[in-house]
Amino acid sequence: MELQQINIKVFTTEDSTINYTNFIKVFNRWMEEADSDDYLNYADYSHVDAGPGVLLILKQANYSIDNAYHETGFLYNRKHNVEGENGDKIRQALTDVLSKCELLEASEELENAIRFNGSDILFMINNRNIAPNTTDTANAIQADLEPVLKQMYGDDDFTIERTSEDIRERFALRISTNSDKPISELIANLGG
């Protein structure tokens, strides 16, 4: 199975306060500071209950402060194909989303009101043709995912659970650990 359209959501801590207007300010700054034309625009869906919040649209990926199922987190949605082995693609996606989480935590616009929990992550494949929501898919993906998570979490134990067995749902795995490693250490462990 060749993984593509990897989505990763890193959940916020319980004490985080979400101010969507401040996320718009951050996303506007990221677009202004970008060295490339990859950044296109943002969309504000903060009025939608349990929706995508504020979405930053890029050519290759989208980022959003997502509130699906009333669980807030930062969502990375890779739209286009990536070359390489599955483990490398997973590592790249985790490094990218965790690096953005670290930038968000340090953003003046967010007023130190947000923290991300690197021990609570949702891993999804946004393509039902590549990854139907089946046990076979879960087994195949976990074979590529587990070594990357071992590298990221080090000696800390983690669990991987499917979020749903409904074949109509997008394939998703919830990754949990009792690790208290900061985001910066997780990035460093991944080689970032």
C-alpha positions as CSV (number, residue, x, y, z in Angstrom):
1,M,0.0,0.0,0.0
2,E,1.4,3.4,-1.0
3,L,0.2,6.0,1.5
4,Q,-0.9,9.4,0.2
5,Q,-3.1,12.2,1.5
6,I,-1.9,11.7,5.1
7,N,-3.8,13.8,7.6
8,I,-2.6,14.3,11.2
9,K,-4.4,16.1,14.0
10,V,-2.6,17.1,17.2
11,F,-5.1,17.8,19.9
12,T,-4.8,20.8,22.2
13,T,-4.4,20.5,25.9
14,E,-7.5,20.9,28.1
15,D,-6.4,24.3,29.4
16,S,-6.0,25.8,25.9
17,T,-8.2,28.7,24.9
18,I,-9.2,28.9,21.2
19,N,-9.7,32.4,19.7
20,Y,-10.3,31.9,16.0
21,T,-9.7,35.6,15.3
22,N,-6.2,35.2,16.6
23,F,-5.6,32.2,14.4
24,I,-6.7,34.3,11.4
25,K,-4.0,36.8,12.4
26,V,-1.3,34.0,12.6
27,F,-2.4,32.6,9.2
28,N,-2.3,36.0,7.6
29,R,1.2,36.5,8.9
30,W,2.3,33.1,7.6
31,M,1.0,34.1,4.2
32,E,2.8,37.4,4.3
33,E,6.1,35.9,5.4
34,A,6.1,32.9,3.0
35,D,9.0,32.6,0.6
36,S,6.9,30.8,-1.9
37,D,3.5,31.1,-3.6
38,D,2.3,27.9,-1.9
39,Y,0.1,29.8,0.5
40,L,-3.2,30.7,-1.2
41,N,-5.8,32.0,1.3
42,Y,-7.6,31.2,4.5
43,A,-11.3,30.4,5.2
44,D,-13.2,31.1,8.4
45,Y,-15.6,28.3,9.3
46,S,-15.5,29.1,13.0
47,H,-19.3,29.6,13.0
48,V,-19.8,25.9,12.1
49,D,-20.5,23.8,15.1
50,A,-17.8,21.0,15.4
51,G,-16.4,22.1,12.1
52,P,-13.0,22.9,10.5
53,G,-12.6,26.2,12.5
54,V,-10.1,28.4,10.5
55,L,-8.5,26.8,7.5
56,L,-5.2,27.9,5.8
57,I,-5.2,26.8,2.2
58,L,-1.9,25.9,0.5
59,K,-1.2,24.3,-2.9
60,Q,0.3,21.1,-1.3
61,A,-1.5,20.9,2.0
62,N,-4.1,22.6,4.3
63,Y,-3.7,23.5,7.9
64,S,-6.6,24.2,10.2
65,I,-7.5,24.7,13.9
66,D,-10.1,22.0,13.7
67,N,-13.0,21.3,16.1
68,A,-14.5,18.1,14.5
69,Y,-16.4,16.1,17.1
70,H,-15.9,19.0,19.5
71,E,-12.2,18.0,19.9
72,T,-9.9,20.9,19.1
73,G,-6.6,20.4,17.5
74,F,-4.3,21.5,14.7
75,L,-5.0,19.5,11.5
76,Y,-2.5,18.9,8.7
77,N,-4.1,17.7,5.5
78,R,-1.6,16.7,2.7
79,K,-3.5,17.1,-0.6
80,H,-0.9,16.0,-3.2
81,N,1.3,12.9,-3.6
82,V,4.6,12.6,-1.9
83,E,7.5,10.5,-3.1
84,G,9.3,8.0,-0.9
85,E,8.7,5.1,1.4
86,N,5.6,5.1,3.6
87,G,7.7,5.5,6.8
88,D,9.4,8.6,5.3
89,K,6.0,10.1,4.3
90,I,4.7,9.5,7.8
91,R,7.8,11.0,9.4
92,Q,7.6,14.0,7.1
93,A,3.9,14.6,7.9
94,L,4.5,14.3,11.7
95,T,7.5,16.6,11.5
96,D,5.5,19.2,9.5
97,V,2.5,19.2,11.8
98,L,4.5,19.2,15.0
99,S,6.7,22.0,13.7
100,K,3.6,24.1,12.9
101,C,2.2,23.3,16.4
102,E,5.5,24.6,17.9
103,L,5.2,27.8,15.9
104,L,1.6,28.3,17.0
105,E,2.5,27.9,20.7
106,A,5.1,30.6,20.3
107,S,2.9,33.0,18.2
108,E,2.4,36.3,19.9
109,E,-1.0,36.6,18.3
110,L,-2.3,33.6,20.3
111,E,-1.3,35.2,23.6
112,N,0.2,32.0,25.1
113,A,-3.3,30.6,25.3
114,I,-2.7,27.4,23.3
115,R,-0.7,24.3,23.9
116,F,-0.6,21.0,21.9
117,N,-0.6,17.6,23.4
118,G,1.9,15.5,21.4
119,S,0.7,12.4,23.3
120,D,-2.8,12.6,21.7
121,I,-2.7,12.4,17.9
122,L,-5.2,11.4,15.2
123,F,-3.7,9.8,12.1
124,M,-5.9,9.6,9.0
125,I,-5.7,8.7,5.3
126,N,-8.0,11.0,3.4
127,N,-8.5,8.6,0.5
128,R,-10.9,5.7,0.7
129,N,-9.5,4.1,-2.5
130,I,-6.0,3.9,-1.0
131,A,-7.1,3.1,2.5
132,P,-10.5,1.7,3.0
133,N,-11.6,1.6,6.7
134,T,-10.8,-2.1,7.2
135,T,-8.7,-4.3,9.5
136,D,-6.4,-5.2,6.6
137,T,-5.7,-1.5,6.0
138,A,-5.1,-1.0,9.8
139,N,-2.6,-3.9,9.8
140,A,-0.7,-2.6,6.8
141,I,-0.5,1.0,8.0
142,Q,0.5,0.1,11.5
143,A,3.5,-1.8,10.1
144,D,4.8,1.5,8.7
145,L,3.5,3.7,11.5
146,E,4.8,1.9,14.5
147,P,8.5,2.3,13.8
148,V,8.1,6.0,13.3
149,L,6.1,6.4,16.5
150,K,8.8,4.4,18.4
151,Q,11.4,6.8,17.0
152,M,9.3,9.8,18.0
153,Y,8.3,8.6,21.5
154,G,11.5,6.8,22.4
155,D,11.0,4.5,25.4
156,D,7.5,5.7,26.1
157,D,4.7,3.2,25.4
158,F,1.9,4.2,23.1
159,T,-1.4,2.7,21.9
160,I,-2.9,2.8,18.4
161,E,-6.7,2.3,18.1
162,R,-9.0,2.6,15.1
163,T,-11.6,5.3,15.7
164,S,-14.3,3.5,13.8
165,E,-14.9,0.2,12.1
166,D,-17.6,1.6,9.9
167,I,-16.5,1.2,6.3
168,R,-18.3,4.4,5.3
169,E,-15.9,6.4,7.6
170,R,-12.5,7.7,6.6
171,F,-9.7,5.5,7.9
172,A,-8.3,6.9,11.2
173,L,-6.1,5.8,14.1
174,R,-6.0,7.4,17.5
175,I,-2.5,7.4,18.9
176,S,-2.1,7.9,22.7
177,T,0.7,7.8,25.2
178,N,1.4,8.9,28.7
179,S,4.5,10.7,27.5
180,D,5.1,14.2,28.7
181,K,7.7,14.9,26.1
182,P,7.4,18.5,24.7
183,I,6.7,19.0,21.0
184,S,10.3,20.1,20.5
185,E,11.6,16.8,21.7
186,L,9.2,14.8,19.5
187,I,10.4,16.8,16.5
188,A,14.1,16.2,17.4
189,N,13.5,12.5,17.9
190,L,12.1,12.4,14.3
191,G,15.2,14.0,13.0
192,G,13.7,17.4,12.5
